[in-house]
Amino acid sequence: MSRPPSYDDALRSRLLAATAERVATQGPDRVSLREVAGDAGTSTSAVYSLFGGKQELLTAVIVDGFASFTAAQLAAEPQGLRALGLAYRSWAKENPALYRLMFGGALAGYEGHGSNDALGPLIRTLAARGALDPLGAALTVWAHVHGAVSLEFACVAPAEIDQDAVYVDVLDAVERLWSAPQKSAASG
């Protein structure tokens, strides 16, 4: 009796990347395991062996993406709020298919993807800056940086706009907003 083939982490990574790219361009419903396997240079049996099936593969892409994103945020956390914003954009530019997939809503129904962990560094940083509602503050900051990056990716600005300068302006605005301890509405 022959042994089933074993698959390495490199193949797993290729399958995750190929799936992210396919979902970003075609949407999750149109992703074919045969096409994903072909893109990764393997067979569908590798997909089934490593992930179990299409739903598990799609979930693994989201989980892996948020783990990578969270690691980038954790690495930037000791350098403060601006560093978190810079890490956000850098990660997005290094992983555009994953970024679109994770934050574009295509897989919004997939549970347990780790997005809450990704907010942790920002929540802690804003709490240390005196935010009365660190989660609300984190969502506000995230909306700023996410909006800027998403607009950049959508190419909606005129070609002569310096996206780097725009992003610096966004980070400057975020830092001004959170430069002093926050007051409650009742005490303000």
Secondary structure as GFF3:
##gff-version 3
##sequence-region A 1 188
A	DSSP	alpha_helix	9	26	.	.	.	ID=ss1
A	DSSP	three_ten_helix	28	30	.	.	.	ID=ss2
A	DSSP	alpha_helix	33	39	.	.	.	ID=ss3
A	DSSP	alpha_helix	44	50	.	.	.	ID=ss4
A	DSSP	alpha_helix	54	76	.	.	.	ID=ss5
A	DSSP	three_ten_helix	77	79	.	.	.	ID=ss6
A	DSSP	alpha_helix	81	94	.	.	.	ID=ss7
A	DSSP	alpha_helix	96	103	.	.	.	ID=ss8
A	DSSP	alpha_helix	115	128	.	.	.	ID=ss9
A	DSSP	alpha_helix	134	154	.	.	.	ID=ss10
A	DSSP	alpha_helix	163	177	.	.	.	ID=ss11
###
